[in-house]
Amino acid sequence: MSASTAAATQAICAPLPVLGRDVTVPLVTGGEVTYAALDYAASAPALQRVWDDVAAYAPYYGSVHRGAGYLSQLSTDLFENARRTVAEFLDCRADDQVIFTRSTTDSLNLLARALPADCQVFVFETEHHASLLPWQDARVTYLNAPRTPQQAVETLERALADRDPYGPALVCVTGASNVTGELWPVRELAAAAHAHGARIVLDAAQLAPHHPVSVKDLDVDWVAFSGHKLYAPFGSGALAGRADWLRAAEPYLAGGGASRKVTRRTDGGVDVEWHESAARHEAGSPNVIGAYSIASACKALTEAGFDTLVAREQHLISQVREGLAEVPEVRILSLFGDDAPRVGVISFVVDGWNSSHFAAALSAEYGIGVRDGLFCAHPLVRTLLGSDPQTQGECGAPEAAPGEKSLNAIRVSFGAGTPDEHVERFINAVRELVTEGAKWQYRTEDGRCVPAV
């Protein structure tokens, strides 16, 4: 490879600039180090591009909808253009609606409120709680964890074949696991759902930041995702998809914006005519900056090119998995096996280590931020660990003796803004902690493992 080609390849594969990339944090052993943010699956750092766009708009902040002033009209245009940008990013159908919400959780709860009467819901136990729990007021069937993508499709087909064939039904499935990072066979599950007269909603919280999501190509009925996992600031999300169930449902929130006409009745009551557009479920003053930041992130990722982003992320995934495989005490958690396609989310356990203790040592001694626990996917993690619900042990002692079952796990996750150095530091830190042990003493405080003073 020539020097110019190598330089071009390096430039193409460079991480996208994100906020916090130069932040330093103190180490308990002395000194400071640049923080390695490896908890993208919880919240990805905001892209610098997104932050700059929001800052440029901030002086022009104004009320949204129905305002006569210039700034109000400008803010309204930004808000509605953001809706169109999200629809384009998701490759929505012409008659789909995009509703801005607070998060994936909020989006799926909104859809749960809009289910037709007597709707049956089918959801795998492997889902994040955001897509596992909202359906409890419906007739919900929880499906056992599959061990292959094909088994997932077969499990769903059997469950749908046994349902009432004439009533409404909905399948809820993740696009990429927030525990293992494994991609689910969404297109095949959607085909199975539609073949049995059911609809399907895709939880794309972990998929959309890493892979292109096409409503048309996947043939899903709805998509839900969060801005804070898509490199946008906190507090915004979206639900995009078919409008009929949403138009027929009572508004998610009652109030201004959702109502088109309100009149007093002669008996003293109030009659309300609700909007049929997305505004029906967006009562109150909307989060314009949140919607605009999501749109900015959608544009930034599209312009960067998902082919390039995916290729670079696969390189990082290989680095992490190969590095962890060299440490015999480490076991990577997987549902579909080592060869399953995945995004940059990897969970593991370390033989003889309390996971909270290990994560605390990574932070305090190496400046590396990961996550430990059950990751708001308790049934899935317990299935992968083969453990029953128990109380976590003290962080200063191993949670389980070598060879015994772990009670929770450690998760490392990364994405478009992750430098190679952060991954290399993480792998070296895991190796050192396993071979040499922690350099500091730790204690449990409010249920968390922290460095002892």
N, C-alpha and C positions, 0 to 999 in steps of 0.2 A: 504494500500500500504506500502510495506517495505521501510526502509530508502534507501537501495541500488537501489530499483526500482524507487523511487522518484528522487534520484540523477541522475539516467540514463535518466529518462524522462526530467529532467531539462536540462541536457547536450545536449540531442537531440534537444530540443526546443530553445536552446540559439540562439540569433541573430548572423548572420555571421559578422565577423569583417570588418568594413568599414573605409575608411579615414574620419577623422574629428570627430570620435566618442568621443574624449576627448577635443575637442576645446571648450574654454569658451568664452562667449560674455558678454559685460557690460550691465547692466540694468539701465534705466533712474532713477529708484528709489534708486540706489546705489548697489555696489557689482557686482559680476559676477556669472554666472551660466553656466553649460554645455549646449551647444546649442542642442536643440531638432529639428532635421531636419525632418519636416513632409510635405515636398513638393516633394516627390518621383515621382509624376506623371509628374512633369516638368523635373527634372533631379535627378536621384538616385545617392547617393555618390558611388564612386568607391570602389569595394571590395579591401581589403588589399592584397588579393591573386593576383588580377589583377595587382595592382601597383607593387608588388614585382616581378612578371613575367616580366613586362615592364622594370623595373630597371635592372634586370639580363640581358636582351637582349641589353640594350642601349649601352654598350661598343662595341658590335659587329655590330652596325648600319652600313649599307652599301647600295649602289645603288641596285635597283631591276631589274631583267631580263637582260639578255645578258652580264652582267659583268663577266669578267674572274677571278677576284680576289676571295679569299676565303670568305671574308665578304659579298661580293655581292652575292655569291652563297648561303651563309647561310641565308641572308635576303630574297632571292627569295624562298628558301625552306620554311621559316617561313610564308611568304605571301601565298604561294599556299597551305600549310598545313592548314592555317587558313581558307581557302576557304572550304576545306574538312571537317574541324571541324564544321563549320556553317551548311553545308549540313547535317551532321549527327545529329546535334542539332535539326534541323527542320524536320528530317526524310524525306528528299527529295527523289524524284524518281531518278533512275540511270542517266537519260538523262537531268535532270534539271541543270540550270546554277545558280551560285552564283556570283553576281556582287557586288563589294564593292562600296559604295557611301558615301555621307557625312551624311545622316540622312534618316529618313522615308520620309520627305518632298522631299528630293532629289530623293529617290527611286521611288516615285509615279510620280514625274515630268518626270523622265526618261521613265517610262512605258507609260505615256501620250504621249511622243514624239514618241513612238514605235507603237502606235495604227495603225492598217490598215486603209486605206482610207474609209471614210464613216462609221466609227465605231460608234455605239450607246453606250452611257455610262449611267448606272443607279446608282445613289448614293442617300442615305438617307440624308435629311437635318440635321440629328443628328450627322453627321461626324465632326471630327476635321478638321480645315481648310486645313491641309496637305493632306487630302483625299477628301475634298469637292471641292477645287478650281482648281487643275491641269487640269481638263478635259474641260475647257471652249472653247477650240478650236475644240472640237468634238461635236457631237450631244448629248448633255447631258440632262437627265431627272432627276430632283430632286424630290425625293419621300418624302411624308409627314411623320412626326414622328409617328411611331407606339406606341401603348400603351401596347402591349404584344408581346412576341417573336412570337407567332403564327400569330398575325396581321402583323408582319414584313414580314413573309414568304408569307402570302396571298397578301400583298401589292405588293411585288416584282413579284409574279406570275401573277397578273393582268397586271402589267406594261409590263412584258415580252411577255405576250400573245398578246398585242396590237402592238408589234414592227414588223418591217420588218423581216420575218422569214428567209430570205436568206442572210442578211448582217451580218458582224461581230458585236458582242456586248460584253460589259464588265460590270460586276457588281463590285462595290467597297464597302467594308463594314469593319467596325471595329470589332476587336475581343472582346475588353472590352472598355467601354466608359471612356474617360478621364475626364468626369464630374461626372457621377454617379457610375462608377466602375462596372456597370452591364455587365454581359456576354451576347453576342449576339449569336443567333442560327446559327453559321457559317456553320455547317455541313448541316443543313436543307436549308439554303440559297444557298449553293453550289449545292445541289441536284436540287433545283428549277432552278438555272441558267443553269446548264447542260441539264436539261430536255427541256429547250427552246433554246438550241444551243448557249448559251452565256458562257463566261468565267468569272472567279471571282478572284479578288485580295483581300487579307486580310491585313488590316492595323493592325499589331500585336505589335505596339509600346507599348501599355499598357497591352497586353496579355502575350507576351513572358517573361517579367521579373517575372511573377507571376504563370504561368501555362505552362506545356509542350505544344508545338505546333508541330503537325504532319501534314505535307503537304499531306501525303498519307491518313491518317485517316480522316482528314477534307475534303479531295478531292478538295483542292483549287488549282488554277493555278499558283498564285504567292503569296509570303509573303514579306512584307516590315517591317523593324524595325530599331530602332536606338540603337547605343551602349550606349549613355549617359543615357538611361532609363534602360539599362541592366547591370548596375554597372560597366561600362567601361568609360574611359575618353571621353571628347567631341570630335566631329569631324569625326565620322565614323558611317556607317550604312550599310545595305545590302538589296538587292532585289534578291530573290531566286524564281526560278520557270521555266516554260516552255521556251524553247530557240527559237522557230520558229519566233515569232513576233519580238523578239530582234535581231535575225540574219538578218531579212529582213529589219529592220529599218536603216536609216542613223545613224552613230555614234552620241551619245549624245553630245560628244565634239570631235572636229577634232584635231588630233595632233599625236605626237609620242606615240607609244604603241598601239594605235588603228589601225594603218596602218601596213599591212604586206608587201606591195610593192608599191613604188612610182616611177614613171618614167616621164620624160619630153616627150611631144609630139612634132612633127615637127612644129606644128603651134604655139609653145611657151607655150602651156598650160601644165597641169599636170594630169596624170592618177593615180588613187589611187585604190589599192586593199586592202579592209579592212579585219581585222580578223573576223572570225565567232564565236570565243570563247568569253568568258566574257570580254576579253581585248578590244573588239570592243567598249565597252562603258566605258572604264577605261583609257582614254587618259591622258598623263602626268605622272609624277612620283607619284605613289600611296602612300597613307597613310599607310605605313607598320605597324607602331606602332598602329594605330587605328584598323587595321584588326587583328593584333595579340592580342590586348586587348579584342576585341569582342570574339575571339576564347578562350581566357583565361577565360572570364566570362561565356561562354557557358559550358566550362569544369567544372568550380567551381560550377555552379548551378546544373549541372547533377550529380556531385559527392556528393553534399549536399543532393540531393534527393528531387524531387518536392513534393512527398507525405508529407514529413516532413515540407517543406517550406509552402505548402498550408495549412496544419493543423495549424501551428503556426500563419499564417496570418489570418485565419478564427477566431482564438481566439482573435486577436487584433481587427478585424472588429466588433466582438460581443461586445467587451469592449467599443469601440467608439460609436457604435450605441445605446447601452443601456445607456451609460453615457449621450449622447445628448438627448435621449428620456426623461430623468428625468428633463430636463429644458424646461418648457412649452413654453418659448419664441423662441425656436429653431425649425425650420422646415427643415428636411432632404429632399433633392431633389431626385426624383426617376421617372424613365420612366416606368419601368415594375412592380413596387410594392415592398413592403418590403421583400417578400419572394424570390425575384429573386436572383440567384447566382451572386456573385460579387467578385472583387478584392479589394485591400486596397485603394480605392479612394472614398471619401465621400464629397459631396458638401452640403452646408446648408445655410440658412439665419437666422438672429436673429431679431426678431420683434423689430422695433424701432431703430435699429442700422444701421449706414452706414457700409457696409461690409469692405471698405478700412480702416475705423477707427478701426473696431474690429480687423482686421488682424494686423494693426500697433501696437495696444495695446498688442496683444499676443506676438509680437516680442520684443517691447521695455520694457515691464514690466515683461515678463515671459521667454524670450529667446527662443520662439517657432516660427519656420519658417513655415508659411502656405502660401497659395496664395489666392488672391481675384480678382474678375473681371468676365470675360466671358470665360476665359480659351481657347481662340482660337477655340471656338465652339459657336459662337454668336447665330445662329438660335436655337440651342438646348437649351441653357441656357434661352433665352428669351421665348421659349415655356414652359419650366419648371416653370419660374417665372410668366408667363402670362403678361409680360411687353413689351412695345414697345421701340425701340431705343431712348434713351434720354441721355442728358449730366449728368454725375455724379455730385452730389451735393458736397458741402464743407464737409471735413471730420470731422469738429468739431461739426456738427449738424447731426441729424438723416437723412438718405437719404429718408425715408418715415415714416410717422406717424404710430403708432401702428395700425395694421390691413390693412394698405395700401400695395400695391405691391412694392417689392424690385426691384432695378435696376440692381444689380449684386449679386454675391454670394461669399461665402468663401469655399475653398477646403482644406481638410486635406488628406494627402496621405502618405502611409508607405509601408514597404516591408521587405525583408530578413534581413536588418541591423537594424531594429527599436527595441530598448529596451522597455520593458514594462513601465519603468519609464517615458519615453517620452509621451506615451499614457496617463498614469495616470496624468501627469502634465498638459497635454492639457485639459483633461476633467475637472480637478479642476479649471483651468484658465477660461474656458468658464463659469463655474458656478459662479465664483467670479465676472467676468466682468458683467454678466447679473444681479446679485443680488446687487453688490456694486458699479458698474460703474468703469470707468478708473480712475487711480490715477494721471494721468498726463494730461496736455493740449496738443492738437494736432492741426496741421495746414496743409493746402494743399500747396505743393511745386512741381512744374512741373507735376501736375496732380496726385501726390502721396500724401498719408497721412503720415506725419512724426511728431515725437515729437517736440513740440515747445521748443526753447532754454530756 
